[in-house]
Amino acid sequence: MASRFPLAGLLRLQRLREDSAASELAAANFRTSASRARQGAARDDLANSPTEVSTGAALSAVAAARSSSRSMLADLNAVVTDHQAAARQAQAAFSAARSQSVRLEKLEAKHDERVAAADLRTEQTVLDELAAGAWHRGRNESRR
């Protein structure tokens, strides 16, 4: 009978932690991508604003719109920077969780190898005993 891996519960817990860290990393990457997309759209809007104006009022409106867009772009730059930092932290957390899982998975693999080797030794012992018994029975029958 194969023995159970003694750290199986810890391995399950570590895999749950790894899954949680992977989920947080995916969410952080999504937020980073979304904020970069908003940043790109704001840059496009700023680049596509009208450059020719015909009146002083239109000039004031364009200047106000550009100023507002620049302010919004600066805010978006800060948001992107924050989201990138959060994504780096999430990546580090995931890497640490994955590292712990890999260590436990290696221990589990070694345990499984030892159990398989012990099972093979037990099976070989049984086969050897059967063969020896058959040999002795054959030898006793030939003497009769």
Protein Blocks (a to p, Z undefined) as FASTA:
>chain_A
ZZddfklmmmmmmmmmmmmmmmmmmmmmmmmmmmmmmmmmmmmmmmmpcfbdfbfklmmm
mmmmmmmmmmmmmmmmmmmmmmmmmmmmmmmmmmmmmmmmmmmmmmmmmmmmmmmmmmmm
mmmmmmmmmmmmmmmmmmmmmmZZ
